[in-house]
Amino acid sequence: MISYTMVGVADLDRAAAFYEPIFETMGLAQCWRDAQAVCWGDPDDTSSPRYFACLPFDGAPARPGNGVMTALRSRDAGEVAALHALALQHGGSDEGAPGLRERYGPTFYVAYVRDPDGNKLAFTCTLADPGSAENAADQRG
């Protein structure tokens, strides 16, 4: 259903430094870049969804949307935690530590961050066994 997501940023190099390790961990690559935007996705599948960070086309300052969030599907709770940590290491800010959010269902595992421009991201997975999240957290220390 989704073809691509595009977020406005103030600095393409800073955005690339933030997003590159996240998408690399997810098995995705930078597909395209020019002076206005940088894009990640599966370079071998042009029909797969893409994620763009761009300088606003109208020249106005980039601002995050109130209530706007992009959720990125992760393989498991360990990857959710790894992506959350990578985001924080690369200039992101914490909006919610990795964990179960039973309000959204007994197997919904998620972490929330904001990129350096304030755009909100969620790293999500659905757990087969909700107890597995605690086990993964215990193994990470």
C-alpha positions as CSV (number, residue, x, y, z in Angstrom):
1,M,0.0,0.0,0.0
2,I,2.8,2.5,0.8
3,S,5.1,3.5,-2.0
4,Y,7.4,5.8,-0.1
5,T,7.7,8.0,3.0
6,M,9.3,11.4,2.8
7,V,10.5,13.5,5.7
8,G,11.9,17.0,5.7
9,V,15.3,17.6,7.1
10,A,17.6,20.6,7.5
11,D,20.9,18.9,6.7
12,L,21.2,16.0,4.2
13,D,24.6,14.9,5.5
14,R,23.4,14.8,9.1
15,A,20.3,12.9,8.0
16,A,22.4,10.4,6.0
17,A,24.7,9.9,9.0
18,F,21.6,9.2,11.2
19,Y,19.6,6.9,8.8
20,E,22.4,5.0,7.1
21,P,23.3,2.7,10.0
22,I,19.6,2.1,10.8
23,F,18.7,1.0,7.3
24,E,21.9,-0.9,6.8
25,T,21.0,-3.0,10.0
26,M,17.6,-3.6,8.4
27,G,19.3,-4.9,5.2
28,L,18.4,-1.8,3.1
29,A,20.8,0.4,1.2
30,Q,21.0,4.0,0.0
31,C,19.3,3.8,-3.4
32,W,19.7,7.4,-4.6
33,R,21.0,10.8,-3.6
34,D,21.1,14.2,-5.2
35,A,21.5,17.8,-3.8
36,Q,17.8,17.7,-2.6
37,A,17.2,14.3,-1.2
38,V,18.6,10.9,-0.1
39,C,16.7,7.6,-0.4
40,W,16.9,4.1,1.2
41,G,15.3,0.9,0.2
42,D,16.0,-2.4,-1.6
43,P,18.0,-1.3,-4.7
44,D,17.1,-4.6,-6.4
45,D,13.4,-4.2,-6.0
46,T,12.0,-0.9,-7.3
47,S,8.5,-1.9,-6.3
48,S,9.5,-2.1,-2.6
49,P,8.7,0.9,-0.3
50,R,11.3,3.7,-0.1
51,Y,12.3,6.1,2.7
52,F,13.4,9.7,1.6
53,A,15.0,12.4,3.7
54,C,14.8,15.7,1.8
55,L,15.3,19.4,2.0
56,P,11.8,20.9,1.7
57,F,11.0,21.7,-1.9
58,D,9.4,25.0,-1.0
59,G,12.6,26.3,0.7
60,A,10.9,26.8,4.1
61,P,12.4,25.2,7.2
62,A,11.9,21.5,7.8
63,R,9.5,20.8,10.6
64,P,8.2,17.5,11.9
65,G,4.4,16.9,11.6
66,N,2.5,16.8,14.9
67,G,1.1,13.3,15.2
68,V,3.2,12.0,12.3
69,M,5.3,8.9,12.8
70,T,6.9,6.3,10.5
71,A,7.0,2.7,11.9
72,L,9.7,0.5,10.6
73,R,9.2,-3.3,10.8
74,S,11.9,-5.2,12.6
75,R,12.7,-8.9,12.6
76,D,12.6,-9.4,16.4
77,A,13.0,-7.7,19.8
78,G,16.7,-7.8,19.5
79,E,16.7,-5.8,16.3
80,V,14.2,-3.3,17.8
81,A,16.7,-2.7,20.7
82,A,19.7,-2.5,18.3
83,L,17.9,0.0,16.0
84,H,16.9,2.1,19.0
85,A,20.5,2.1,20.3
86,L,21.9,3.0,16.8
87,A,19.4,5.9,16.6
88,L,20.6,7.3,19.9
89,Q,24.3,6.9,19.0
90,H,23.8,8.8,15.7
91,G,22.1,11.9,17.1
92,G,18.5,10.7,17.7
93,S,16.5,11.3,20.9
94,D,14.6,8.7,22.9
95,E,10.8,8.8,22.8
96,G,10.2,5.4,24.4
97,A,12.6,2.5,25.3
98,P,12.2,-0.9,23.7
99,G,9.4,-2.9,25.3
100,L,6.0,-4.4,25.1
101,R,3.1,-2.0,24.7
102,E,0.2,-4.2,25.7
103,R,-2.2,-1.3,25.2
104,Y,-1.8,-2.1,21.4
105,G,-1.9,-5.9,21.9
106,P,-0.1,-8.5,24.0
107,T,2.6,-9.2,21.4
108,F,3.3,-5.6,20.2
109,Y,7.0,-4.8,20.9
110,V,8.3,-1.3,20.0
111,A,10.8,1.5,20.6
112,Y,10.4,5.1,19.7
113,V,12.9,7.8,18.7
114,R,13.2,11.1,16.9
115,D,15.8,11.8,14.3
116,P,18.0,14.9,14.6
117,D,15.3,17.0,12.9
118,G,12.5,15.8,15.2
119,N,10.8,13.3,12.9
120,K,9.4,10.5,14.9
121,L,10.2,6.8,14.2
122,A,9.0,3.6,15.7
123,F,10.9,0.3,15.4
124,T,8.3,-2.5,15.8
125,C,7.9,-6.3,15.8
126,T,5.2,-8.8,16.7
127,L,6.4,-11.3,19.3
128,A,5.4,-15.0,18.9
129,D,6.1,-15.3,22.6
130,P,5.8,-12.2,24.8
131,G,8.2,-13.8,27.3
132,S,10.9,-13.8,24.5
133,A,11.3,-10.0,24.8
134,E,12.3,-10.3,28.4
135,N,14.7,-13.1,27.6
136,A,16.3,-11.0,24.8
137,A,16.7,-8.1,27.2
138,D,18.3,-10.3,29.8
139,Q,20.8,-11.6,27.2
140,R,21.7,-8.1,26.2
141,G,22.5,-7.1,29.8
